[in-house]
Amino acid sequence: MPWCEPCGRFYNPNTLRSDGTCANNHPVADAKGASTKVPWHFWMLLIALGIYLGWRVIQGVVWLAG
């Protein structure tokens, strides 16, 4: 959501001018431009989940074969 720091308020994207400024000609910071990285513990969770599910597949194959 677009935020104007000098005005101290949020704006609806439809109310901004075509050049991306607010009604008072202040530049507006848009949240779309800011990207954040995924935390490292999310990737660790995915790795642990992959290892666990891989082990469960091996157990299932052994159970079906045995």
C-alpha positions in Angstrom: 0.0 0.0 0.0 1.5 3.4 -1.0 2.7 5.5 2.0 3.5 9.2 1.9 6.0 10.0 4.6 5.6 13.8 4.6 1.8 13.6 4.7 1.9 10.7 7.2 -0.9 8.7 5.5 -1.6 5.7 3.2 -3.0 6.3 -0.2 -5.2 4.2 -2.5 -3.2 3.5 -5.7 -6.1 5.0 -7.7 -5.8 8.4 -5.9 -2.2 8.9 -6.8 -1.1 11.0 -9.8 0.3 9.4 -12.9 3.8 10.2 -11.9 3.4 8.4 -8.5 3.1 11.5 -6.3 0.4 12.3 -3.8 -2.0 15.3 -4.0 0.7 17.5 -2.3 3.4 16.6 -4.8 5.3 14.4 -2.3 6.9 11.2 -3.6 5.1 8.1 -2.4 6.9 4.9 -1.2 5.3 1.8 -2.6 5.4 -1.6 -0.9 5.7 -3.3 -4.3 9.3 -2.1 -4.8 10.5 -3.5 -1.5 11.3 -7.2 -1.5 12.3 -9.2 1.5 14.4 -12.4 1.6 12.9 -15.6 2.9 14.3 -16.3 6.4 17.0 -19.0 6.7 14.9 -21.1 9.1 12.2 -21.5 6.4 14.7 -23.2 4.1 15.8 -25.4 7.0 12.2 -26.4 7.6 11.8 -27.3 3.9 15.0 -29.4 4.0 13.9 -31.2 7.1 10.4 -31.8 5.6 12.1 -33.2 2.4 14.3 -35.6 4.4 11.3 -36.7 6.6 9.1 -37.4 3.6 11.9 -39.1 1.7 12.4 -41.4 4.7 8.6 -42.1 4.9 8.7 -43.1 1.2 11.5 -45.5 1.8 9.6 -47.0 4.8 6.5 -47.4 2.6 8.4 -49.1 -0.1 10.0 -51.5 2.4 6.7 -52.2 4.0 5.0 -53.0 0.6 7.9 -55.2 -0.4 8.1 -57.0 2.9 
